[in-house]
């Protein structure tokens, strides 16, 4: 973090969880002029209880932390914007046969988009969150804690956002953050972390059934033979084994034929492995396209391991690239993020097209 003074104003996104609370405490201790903000997001029932990020209990915890730290606290209502920019995108992607990652878009549009815009209008110099990652010289790096690193979700950020962002807990492990919480006398012993999609209280399939009304269709093999019926293409994702509802397995979801409303499955798991992918809507964090071909370390999903890959060229336009892996990868899924790293630095990423 840059050396602060009493005039260096930081708006901290306080979810009511341990990470953002410790982030606020660290900034306060460092001498920043800290302001706490709790954001309210959309929920399908019209009740804040459905969104895991902003329950009434979470708001209460955040408010209590702000009081303990002696900082101002405000609540920003972003329900309408969240519905339009995140939930509608989520449903549109599923309807198009893809498997989206709403957290990536939320970070770009809401947490480091809309919140940053409002913070700057309030004469803030920075915004801060409890993300486990680090910014140095307008470059984004993985967090110290490899198991908690959240840089994968931030590949869509721009230079004009990065220069106004602080990640106070990025240089700590989760265990160290827990010790800091005790040191600051912040109690989170009974607060459970959630890795689920925040605006879905039940299951993704129940949510999709409610809003998209999936249509049944044929299940076919990769030779086009009809094997049975599926319950709706939106309810399946590439690589899925359980829940296909077809006897004689195991079977795996291999693909989707949207034009014919057909689900393609295979018995051979080897069919799921591919040596290359096409990434579109690519963003480079430094704002410049690198010289190609470029060797990178790449992730195709949040919990996957980094794999060596080469970005070799542009099949269609300047934001679409062909990427070849050093070894085949399982279940490359359209709609998910392919994120590029080099020595711990997040270079950029793209949305998987195929």
N, C-alpha and C positions, 0 to 999 in steps of 0.2 A: 504493500500500500504506500502511496505517496505520503510524504510528511505533511500532517494536517496542521491547521490552526483553527482557532475558534470560529473563523468565518467559513471554513470548508464544510459545506452542508451536504449531508448524505441522507437520502431517503432509503430506508431499509424496508424491503418487502417482508413483513412478519406474518407467517402462516399460523403461528401458535405452536410450531414444532421446535425441537431442540436446536436444529442447525441454524435457522434464521434468528432465533433468540440469542444464541451464542455469538452469531455474527454481529448483532446489534450491540451486545455487551463489549465485544472486542473493539468495535469502532468507538464506542463511548470511552473506553479506557484509553484508547490511543489519542483522544483529544478532539475527535471530530464533533461537529454540530449535528447530532443525530435526530432524525424524525422517523417514527415508526408508522408504517402504512399496512393495513390489512385489506386485501382485495376480495370482493364478493363476486363469485362467478355464477353462471347459469346452472340450473338443475331442471330436469324434465317435469317434475311435479309442481314446480313453482315454489317449492320449499327448499330453503338453504340446506336442510338436513341431507339432501341427496348428494350434494357435491362434497367429496371428501376433503377438499382443500379448504373449505370455508364454512364449517359448521358453526353453530352458535357457540359451542364449547371451545372451538379453536380460536374464535374471535375473543372470547373471554380470556383464554390463556395469553394471547398476544397482548391484550390490554393490560393484564396484570404484570407481564414482563416489562412493558413500557413504563408502567408506574414504578416498578422496583428500580428501573434504571434512571428514572427521572427525566424521561424524554417525552415530547409531544406524541400523540397517537391519533391517527385518522383512519376512517374506513372509506374506501373507494368502491363504488358500485359499478362493476364492469359486466353486469349480467347480459345486457343487450349486445354489447360488442363481442363477448365471449360466445354467445349463441351464434352470431352471424359469422364470425371469423374462424371459430374452432369447431363447433358442433356441426354446422352446416357443411363445412369442409369434410369433416369426418364421414358424414352420411353420403356426401357426393362421391367420395373416394370408394367407399364400399359398394355403392350403386354401380360404379364403373368397373367393378371386379378387382379392385386393388385393396391392399391392407395398409391403411395409413398409420402414421405415428403422430397423434395430436399434440404430444408434448413438445415436439420440435416446432410446430407452428405456433403453439401457445407462447413459447419462449420468444419467438420472433415478433409476434403480433401484440401480445399482451404484456408479459413480464418485462421484456426489454424493448417493447414498442410503445404501447399506450401508456404504461406506467412511467417510462423514461420521458415521454413527451410532457406528461403532467408534472413530473418532478422538475424538469427544466423550467417550466412556466412558473414554478414556485421558487425559482432562483437556486435550485439545488445544483451542486457541482457533480454529484455522482448519485447513482442508485446502487444498492447492494442487496445480495440475496445469500441464502445458505447453500448455494451450489458448491459441490466439491470439484473445483477447477481453479485455474490461476490465470491472471492476465499480467503480462510483462511487456512493456514497450509496444502496446497495442497488438500483441500476439497472445493467442489463447493456448494454454497448456493443460494437460491432464492434471487432476488433483493428486496430492501426495498419497492418498489412500486409493490404491488400485481397485479395491472392491466397491468403493463408493463413487468413483469418478463419474461425473455427469457431463463431461465435455461433449460426448456423443450427441446430446440433445441440442447443442448450441451451434451447429455448423452453418446455420442460416444467418448468423449475426454479421453485421457490417462494421467497417472501421468507425463510422460516426456513432455507433452504439458502444463498441468496445472501449473507446476513450472515456466513457462516462460510467464504467461499470467496475465495481469492487466485489471480490469474492473472499471475504475475511477468513472463512474456514477451509479454503482450498489448500492451505499449507499444513493442515492438521489431518490426523487419522480420526476415524469415528470415535475410537476409544479416548483419544485426547480431547475431543469435543465434549464427550460425556464428563470427563474430569474437569474441564473448564466450566461446564454447567454447574457442577457441585461447588466449584470455587466461587462462582458468581452467585451462588445460592438460588439457582433456578431449578425448580423441581419438575422432572419429566419422567419419573419412574413408571407411571401408569399409562403413559402415552405411547400407543403403538404406531409404527410406521406403516404406510400403505404404498404398495407398488402398483396398485390398480389404476385404471383410467378414472380420473377424479369425478367426472360428471355422470358416471354410470354406477348406480348403487347395486343393481342385480348382476346380470351377466351381459357380456357384449351381445350374445345371440338374442337374449330377451329384448334388449334395447333396439337391435336392428329389426326384430319382428314387429315391434311397436311402431317404428317410424318408416320402415321401408316396405313392409308387406311382401316378403320374399315369395317368389313363385316356384313351385316344384318343377322339376324337369328330369331329363335322362342322365343317368350315370353311365359313362362309356369308358372303355379302355383306350390305350394310346393307339389302337388300330381302328377305332371307331365303332367297335362292337357295343351294342346296348346291353348293359348288365343289370340295371335297376333304375330306381327313382331317387332323386335327392330332394331335400326340403326347401331349397332356395340357395342360389350361388353365393349370396352374401354371407351365408353362415359357415363358410369353409375357407381355409387358408392353405397356401402351398406347404406341403410337408406334413400336414395334419394326418394323424393315424386314428386317434380315438374319435368317436362321434360321427363317423361316416354312416353308420347304420346299415352296413352291407355285410352279409354273412360270408364265411369262407376265407377270411383274411389271415394275417393282417394286410390291409390295403392302405395306400398313401395317396393323398391328393397331389396330383401332378400338375394340373392346370385347369383353366376355366375357358369354355367356349361361350362367350357372351352372346354372340349372334344367334346361336342355337340353344341357348340356355342349358348347356350341358356341362356336367362336372366330369373331368378326366381323372381317372385313378390308375394306379399301377400296383402290382404285387412286388415288384422289384425295387427295393429302396435305392439301388444304384442309379435308377432313372432320375432321382432327385438331384444328383450331383452335376454341376456345370462348371466349366473352366473359365467362363467369362460372363460379363453383364454389360448392359447399357445403362448409364446414369444420365438423367436429364435434370434440367433446372438447377444446374450446378452453381455453387457459390464458393468463391475463394475469399478467405477472411482478409487477406491483404489487399483485395480488390483487383489483383492482377492475375491474368492467366500465366501459369508457369511454362517453361520450355518443355516441350514433349519430345520423346517419351519421358515419363516421370515415374521413378520407382517410389512406391509408398507402402506404408502399412495400412491395412484397411479393415474396417468392421462393417458387416452387413446387417447386424442387429446389436442391440445394446449389450446383451450378455454373451455375445460370441467373442472368440479370441481374435486378436489381431493376426492378419495373414499378409504375407508379402504379395504385392500385386504391381502391375505396370499399367499406367494410364497411357494409351498409345495414340489416341487420335479422336477426331470429331466426326462421327458418322453423318450428322445432319446440320447442326448449327453450333455456335460458339459455347453454348451451355450444355451440350450433349456429348458425352465421351464414351468410348469403348474401353473397358478395363479387363485385363487378363490376369488371373490368379496364378500363383506359383503351384498351387494344387487345387483340384476341384472343391467347390463349396456346396454344402447341402441346403436345399430349399431356398434358393434366391427368390425373394418375394417382391413382386411389383408393388410400389407404394411405400415400402420401407426405405430407410436411409442407408446409403453407402458413404461412409465417412473416412476421410484420408488423414493419416498422421505421418509425422517424420520426427523421430527422436523425442516423442512426447508432446510435440506441438501439433495442434489441430490445424491442418492446412485448409480444409474445406470439406465439401461433401456434395452429394446429389441425391435425387430421388430415383430409386431403381425403376427403370421402365420395363426391362425384360432381362 
